[in-house]
Amino acid sequence: MLVSHAAADVYRCREGGRIAFSDSPCEGSGERIKVAPAIGQGAPIDETSPSAGA
């Protein structure tokens, strides 16, 4: 099995009092953040939950 670990830069920016995330550097202030890839398949979906179809 061949596994590829893609790496990408992610930047956290402040825009108009809100926080935004981007794949390119922010204008003005912002910072590059380190993001680790997700591991595993996540939590199973409970299809009996009322919000499952939402």
Secondary structure, DSSP 8 states (H G I E B T S, - for coil): ---------EEEEEETTEEEEESS--SSSEEEE------S--S---TTSTTTT-
